[in-house]
Amino acid sequence: MSEQEKTDHQDMNQEDERLNYECEQAFLRRRFEEPSAEEAWRKFRHGVMREETLRTSFRQRSRLVYWAIGAASVAAGVLILFGLLMYNVPSAAEKGIMTLYTASVLPEAVTVEELLDNEEVVSRSVISHDDELKIEQKGAVILPHEADYTRSEGERVRTGVLSIPCGQVYKITLSDGTEVWLNADSRLIFPTRFTGARRLVRLEGEAYFNVARNEDIPFVIETETFTTQVLGTEFNIKTYKNSEAHVTLVDGSVKVRMPAIGKEVMLIPGEDITYAENNFQVKKVDTSYYTQWRDGYFYFDDMHLSDILSDLGRWYNITIEMEQDSLLMNQRLHFIADRSEDIDQVIENLNAFEYLSVSKKENKLTVRRKK
């Protein structure tokens, strides 16, 4: 067989596979109704509260939590899909593997450093989640689950650097009374006391802000991709590397400036702005989808599988690899999970999907399309 004939034969096989796949998806869409995210969350929360009342076992609770991400007996992959953006069915040839998240080398405990203008470290506090320590330095109080800088003092303003390890959430109250919850693998750079015409902090990762109102001194958050300015409001910012960046407004108003493209957008409550590859989109959302991590849940709505896997890797501090398959790369899911579950339970539930094959070796998770 000539090279041209081989190519034509391969193209015909790919076309046959694509048509078979589209027929299968059409049949499944007719058979199963599209799920409601709001109804899923209502039932999920109701079920969790009912289980707590009955004091059922941890194993029963985990099964309830994961019902929203699919059950294998009823075509799990179809029940929780909101967008079937699968236009190119890959060939049967071996596909490449891409790394979505690499296990972090961050310390296993919360770290708070204070630096002078010349970046000289004048203090460094490392406090474990299980510690019962109380660290006080120049009016600031640092505890295992939160830090309070409202009484910070001293002639010189220092730069604080708060680093959160994987698998933890931490709260800090800044000198003006602004409350900030930091998600796993995140860092906040802040002054020990605010001075000047604006309250400036820098964020790497994800944080929920409840900003103390001051109409005369705006609060500004700088990230790698945009700057967010507010007077007093509640909102979530997510800006991890190699993922979509989000600002989600819960209350008040915020101004998001994107220097790379010279754009500026004002958000109103209930709006979310997504920024990636010099493009942005503003849409109305249920803000609870973007804030449940503070309450101990993974909650993703219409999110790329790759972003969900990256967040799982960040929380469990495990390297995540995924096959470069168009079905996997374009998949968008509705996904709920309890963050208290261990990684083996997550793997078990991911493998319930008809199209996912997930394996773990040492500290690495590999996700492939199920054959």
C-alpha positions in Angstrom: 0.0 0.0 0.0 1.4 3.4 -1.0 1.9 6.2 1.5 -1.1 8.1 0.0 -3.3 5.1 0.3 -2.2 4.6 3.9 -3.1 8.3 4.6 -6.5 8.0 2.9 -7.2 4.8 4.9 -6.3 6.5 8.2 -8.5 9.5 7.3 -11.4 7.2 6.6 -10.9 5.4 9.9 -10.8 8.7 11.8 -14.0 9.9 10.0 -15.8 6.6 10.8 -14.7 7.0 14.5 -16.0 10.6 14.5 -19.4 9.6 13.1 -19.8 6.7 15.5 -18.9 9.0 18.4 -21.4 11.7 17.4 -24.1 9.1 16.9 -23.4 7.7 20.4 -23.5 11.2 22.0 -26.8 12.0 20.2 -28.4 8.9 21.5 -27.2 9.6 25.1 -28.4 13.3 24.9 -31.9 12.0 23.9 -31.9 9.4 26.7 -30.7 11.6 29.5 -31.9 15.1 30.4 -29.3 17.9 30.9 -28.7 18.4 34.6 -29.5 21.5 36.6 -26.5 22.9 38.5 -28.7 24.7 40.9 -30.8 21.6 41.6 -27.7 19.5 42.0 -26.3 21.9 44.6 -29.6 22.2 46.4 -29.9 18.4 46.7 -26.2 18.1 47.6 -26.4 20.6 50.5 -29.7 19.1 51.7 -28.2 15.6 51.6 -25.1 16.7 53.5 -27.2 18.4 56.3 -29.4 15.3 56.5 -26.4 13.0 56.9 -24.9 15.2 59.6 -28.2 14.9 61.5 -28.3 11.2 61.2 -24.6 10.9 61.9 -24.0 8.5 59.1 -20.5 7.1 58.4 -17.7 9.0 56.6 -18.0 6.5 53.7 -21.7 7.1 53.2 -21.1 10.9 53.2 -18.4 10.6 50.6 -20.7 8.7 48.3 -23.4 11.3 48.7 -21.0 14.1 48.0 -19.8 12.5 44.8 -23.2 11.7 43.4 -23.1 15.0 41.6 -20.0 14.1 39.6 -21.7 11.0 38.1 -22.7 7.4 38.6 -21.3 4.8 36.3 -24.5 2.9 36.0 -26.3 5.9 34.4 -23.7 7.2 31.9 -21.8 9.3 34.4 -20.0 11.4 31.8 -23.2 12.5 30.1 -25.1 13.4 33.3 -22.7 16.1 34.4 -21.6 17.6 31.1 -22.7 21.1 30.3 -20.7 21.5 27.1 -19.8 18.8 24.7 -17.0 20.7 23.0 -15.6 17.6 21.3 -15.2 18.4 17.6 -12.1 16.3 16.8 -12.0 12.6 17.7 -8.4 11.5 18.1 -6.9 8.6 16.2 -6.0 5.4 17.9 -2.3 6.2 17.8 -0.5 6.8 21.0 -1.0 10.4 22.2 1.3 12.7 24.1 1.1 13.4 27.8 1.1 16.9 29.3 1.7 17.9 32.9 -1.1 19.9 34.4 0.3 20.4 37.8 3.7 19.6 39.4 3.8 18.7 43.1 4.9 21.8 45.0 8.0 22.2 47.0 6.3 24.7 49.3 6.8 24.1 53.1 4.2 21.8 54.7 3.2 24.6 57.1 2.0 28.2 56.8 4.9 30.6 56.6 4.8 34.3 57.5 7.9 36.4 56.7 8.4 40.1 57.4 10.9 42.1 55.3 12.4 45.6 55.3 12.6 47.8 52.2 15.9 46.2 51.3 14.2 42.8 51.4 16.1 41.8 54.5 14.1 39.2 56.4 13.6 40.4 59.9 11.3 37.7 61.1 10.1 34.3 59.9 7.3 32.3 61.5 6.4 28.7 60.5 3.3 27.3 62.1 1.7 23.9 61.5 -2.0 23.4 61.1 -2.0 21.2 64.1 0.0 23.5 66.3 -1.4 25.2 69.4 1.2 28.0 69.1 0.4 31.7 69.4 3.1 34.0 67.9 3.1 37.7 68.7 5.4 40.2 67.0 5.1 43.9 67.1 1.3 43.7 67.7 0.6 41.1 65.1 -0.9 37.8 66.3 -0.2 34.6 64.2 -2.2 31.4 65.0 -2.4 28.0 63.2 -5.6 29.0 61.2 -5.4 32.8 61.0 -3.3 35.9 61.5 -4.4 39.3 62.8 -2.5 42.5 61.9 -5.1 45.0 63.1 -2.9 46.0 66.0 0.4 45.9 64.1 2.8 48.6 65.3 6.3 49.8 64.9 8.0 52.8 63.5 8.9 51.2 60.2 6.3 49.5 58.0 7.4 46.0 57.0 6.4 43.9 54.0 4.6 40.7 55.0 4.8 37.6 52.9 2.2 34.9 53.8 2.6 31.5 52.0 0.0 28.8 52.2 1.0 25.2 51.5 -1.1 22.6 49.6 -4.1 21.2 51.3 -4.8 24.2 53.6 -6.9 27.3 53.8 -5.8 30.3 55.9 -7.4 33.6 57.0 -5.6 36.9 57.6 -7.0 40.2 58.8 -5.0 43.1 57.5 -4.3 46.3 59.5 -7.4 48.1 58.1 -9.7 45.3 59.1 -9.9 43.7 55.6 -10.4 39.9 55.8 -8.6 37.6 53.3 -9.0 33.8 53.0 -6.2 32.2 51.0 -6.6 29.0 49.2 -4.0 26.2 48.9 -0.7 27.0 47.3 -1.2 30.7 47.4 0.8 33.7 48.5 -0.2 37.2 49.7 2.3 40.1 49.9 1.0 42.9 52.1 2.3 45.8 54.3 2.2 45.3 58.0 0.4 48.7 58.2 -1.3 50.6 55.3 0.0 54.1 54.6 -0.3 56.5 51.7 -3.1 57.1 49.1 -4.0 53.4 48.5 -4.0 50.0 50.2 -1.9 47.8 47.9 -1.4 44.0 48.2 -0.2 41.4 45.7 -1.8 38.0 45.2 -0.4 34.8 43.7 -3.0 32.0 43.7 -6.6 32.3 45.0 -8.2 34.4 47.7 -11.5 35.6 48.9 -11.6 39.3 50.0 -13.9 41.1 52.4 -12.5 44.6 52.1 -13.1 47.1 54.8 -14.8 50.2 53.3 -12.7 53.4 53.0 -13.9 55.7 50.2 -10.8 57.9 50.5 -8.3 55.1 50.2 -9.0 52.5 47.6 -7.9 48.9 48.1 -5.9 47.5 45.2 -4.9 43.8 44.4 -2.2 43.2 41.9 -1.8 39.8 40.2 0.3 38.6 37.3 -2.6 39.2 34.8 -4.7 42.1 36.1 -5.2 44.7 38.8 -8.5 44.9 40.8 -9.5 48.1 42.6 -12.2 48.5 45.2 -13.4 50.7 48.0 -15.2 48.1 50.1 -16.7 44.9 48.8 -16.6 41.1 48.8 -15.1 39.1 45.9 -13.0 36.1 44.9 -9.9 36.2 42.8 -8.3 33.1 41.2 -5.1 33.6 39.3 -3.0 30.4 39.4 -0.4 30.0 36.7 -1.4 28.1 33.6 -5.1 28.4 34.4 -7.9 30.8 33.5 -7.9 33.9 35.8 -11.1 34.9 37.5 -12.5 37.8 39.4 -16.0 37.0 40.9 -17.9 39.8 42.6 -20.2 38.9 45.5 -21.1 42.4 46.8 -20.3 46.0 46.0 -18.3 46.9 42.8 -14.8 46.3 41.5 -12.8 47.7 38.6 -10.6 45.2 36.8 -7.8 46.5 34.7 -6.0 44.3 32.2 -2.8 46.1 31.2 -1.7 43.6 28.6 -4.7 44.5 26.4 -5.4 48.0 27.6 -8.9 47.2 28.9 -10.8 48.1 32.0 -14.1 46.5 33.2 -16.5 47.4 36.0 -18.2 44.4 37.6 -21.6 44.4 39.4 -22.6 41.8 42.0 -23.1 38.3 40.5 -20.7 38.9 37.6 -17.5 36.9 36.9 -14.7 38.0 34.5 -12.5 35.3 33.0 -9.2 36.3 31.5 -6.9 34.0 29.4 -4.6 34.4 26.5 -5.3 38.2 26.2 -9.0 37.6 26.0 -11.7 38.2 28.5 -15.4 37.4 29.1 -17.9 38.8 31.6 -20.9 36.7 32.5 -23.6 36.4 35.3 -22.9 33.5 37.7 -24.1 32.0 40.9 -21.3 33.3 43.1 -21.6 30.3 45.5 -19.9 28.3 42.8 -16.7 30.3 43.3 -16.7 30.6 47.1 -17.5 27.0 48.3 -13.8 26.3 48.8 -13.9 28.3 52.0 -16.5 25.9 53.4 -14.4 22.8 52.6 -15.7 21.8 49.2 -14.5 21.5 45.6 -17.3 23.1 43.5 -16.8 23.5 39.8 -19.5 24.5 37.3 -18.9 24.3 33.5 -15.1 24.1 34.1 -12.5 22.4 31.9 -11.5 19.0 33.1 -7.8 20.2 33.0 -8.6 23.0 35.4 -10.4 20.7 37.8 -7.5 18.2 37.7 -5.0 21.1 38.3 -7.0 22.2 41.4 -7.0 18.6 42.7 -3.3 18.4 42.2 -2.8 21.7 44.1 -4.9 20.6 47.0 -3.4 17.1 47.4 0.1 18.2 46.3 0.3 15.5 43.7 1.7 15.8 40.1 -1.1 15.5 37.5 -0.6 14.3 34.0 -3.2 14.1 31.3 -3.3 12.4 27.8 -3.4 15.0 25.0 -6.7 13.7 23.8 -9.3 16.2 22.3 -12.2 14.6 24.2 -10.3 15.1 27.5 -8.8 18.5 26.7 -12.2 20.0 25.6 -14.3 18.5 28.3 -16.2 20.8 30.6 -17.8 19.4 33.8 -20.0 20.1 36.8 -18.1 18.6 39.7 -18.7 18.6 43.5 -16.4 16.9 46.1 -15.6 17.1 49.8 -12.1 18.3 50.4 -11.7 16.1 53.4 -11.7 13.0 51.1 -8.4 11.3 50.5 -6.9 11.1 47.0 -7.7 7.4 46.6 -11.5 8.2 47.0 -11.1 10.9 44.3 -9.4 8.4 41.9 -12.2 5.9 42.5 -14.9 8.4 41.6 -13.0 9.7 38.5 -12.7 6.2 37.3 -16.5 5.9 37.4 -16.6 8.1 34.3 -17.1 6.1 31.1 -14.3 8.0 29.3 -11.7 8.4 32.1 -8.9 6.0 33.2 -7.0 7.4 36.2 -4.0 5.7 37.7 -1.6 6.6 40.6 2.0 5.8 40.9 3.9 7.2 43.9 3.1 10.9 43.9 1.8 11.2 40.3 -1.7 10.9 38.9 -2.1 10.0 35.2 -5.4 10.6 33.4 -6.1 8.9 30.1 -9.1 8.3 27.8 -10.6 5.0 28.7 -10.2 2.4 25.9 
